[in-house]
């Protein structure tokens, strides 16, 4: 069976799944060069089909998803669009009573409304010119965020009360097949039957079906508000081929985290990641367990009647009704800071990001996120027992699963023995999740055994032929010198050992926001100055940390406190000897590790050769991209970045590139 997955929301992507195996995942941002790109066109779909060696005629079914509130935009409905198909035979797989009512959404498209009202919203920047051109007149289908919604889920249930939620009767077809609607997709001349899959259900499907777990609890959570029951995420349960929506958790910690980052002027698109990096510089001085709860608990969280410190105000976009926990949390933090004599002058000043008011607010918010998630997974563990389906396995998914310290806290402190987080847990992986849900949950196709390494789970983007690489080299011939060493990995290791900063481009691009060795910048981890040096090369804030890649069989000699293997850079470990690895050791002694084995190909061989020269089986690894850009996709992207930056050497599918003197930015 071949299933085509299409995600129309931000971090838009297209995937092909054949007989339960993910063939590819094409992320639109890598092609348009606009981070978190919104919208899909026939071009991305055709790229995915061509890469898989098939045509639209070979596709059996499709799976379509979007981000909460983002409408499905169709530049040309004759080329790409869909309609609901409640009378089609495959509608029988959509079991929830009255589920067709969900398709009668009258919600205004959020993206169109943002443009129409002239708001300076980051979503506008995520639209490429082909979508911006006629956006307001463009055909669309409104976002559909409410699928199966039993009355029980509409109750105002606090986090602790979730432990008593009746879940003994959730293992049924309504909870399994109620998170999808039947559609017909038009792709040029072909009409393909398929399903519109609920956002978090697709997250859960990606997280579960991409593992080898027979059964697992799944926690999905992102930055959306739980304004209806499950916009912010849910508890799910996967067993063999089946996936069940168990209950909403009503968490809003992910949204709170993003908005604190925004308050600190760390940005909308990159704020959460920066806050995660800023937090270790501070102390969780303001943390109070009274704020550990979900959105409903926010209305009963402590609300101090003391006045805010002089000159301090809570922004207008944070108001008590929609963001109760956020409002009370910030009020608590500011009042506590005032009592303790903090200087509020640097608050939100990015030039003074390391001032205590900024770092301690970040650390306290990180601590709050971790404690909320820990309590949620403990409740989920008990709910599994209440379902008579106890499990030791937990899958984390949704954008919040990119928070490495929180993932590690769950790994180290929860009762779950196995904790999984995969590279495309954010919205870019929804096209994979939707397709896997259709393949396994709907049609009961057998699940293949997976290797669980980067080759199968991460290297799902495009590869580029020698002729395409040659064309790029010819285009930039006046700017670069090209040589083809017999052993590129060995030569690259020599460059790294003598402290060159190396750009490494090899094979298929990575899926997800983390560079995992195919579009990476590599540097010597034992030279402290490389922390600042590589940040300057990338145009990043100098306080932001870098991650290491380490040989899996030696990881425990250098790191502790994270699951091993840890191939996707989604867990934080503690560095055993920080003085030996200063360029990748954060101020709190932590490091966001990636483990690799021989299956990782040339990337592993570079590390192996570096070890033979230095005695250190570790390298600094960060994404190959410029400031504000997605990770590079093509050879053209890589060379263009190389000649405009202070990178020393670029390896391009085995070729070694250096700059002609006239082109060096120095």
Secondary structure, 3 states (H helix, E strand, C coil): CEEEEEECCECCEEEEEECCEEEEEEEHHHHHCCCCCECCCHHHHHHHHHHHCCCHHHCCEEEEECCCCCCEEECCCCCEEEEECCCCHHHHHCCCCCHHHHHHCCCCCHHHHHHHCCCCCHHHHCCCHHHHCCHHHCEEECCCCCCCCCHHHHCCCCCHHHHHCCCCCCCCHHHHHCCEEEEEEEECCEEEEEEEECHHHHHHHHHHHCCCCCEEEEEEECCCCCCCCCCCEEEEEEECCEEEEEEECCCCHHHHHHHHHHHCCCCCCCHHHHHHHHHCCCCCCCCCHHHCCCCHHHHHCCCCCCCCCCCCCCCCCCCCCCCHHHHHHHHHHHHHHHHCCCCCCCCCCHHHCCCHHHHHHHHHHHHHHHHHHHHHHHHHHHHHHHCCCCCCEEEEECHHHHCHHHHHHHHHHCCCCEEEECCCCCHHHHHHHHHHHHHHHHCCCCCCCCCCCHHHHCCCCCCCCHHHHHHHHHHCCCCEEEECCCCHHHHHHHHHHCCCCEEEECCCCCCCCCCCCCEEEEECCCCCHHHHHHHHHHCCCCCCCCEEEEEHHHHHHHEECCCCCCCCCCEEEEECCHHHCHHHCCCCCEEEEEEECHHHCHHHHHHHHHHHHHCCCEEEEEECCCCCCCCCCCHHHHHHHHHCCCCCEEEECCEEEEECHHHCCC
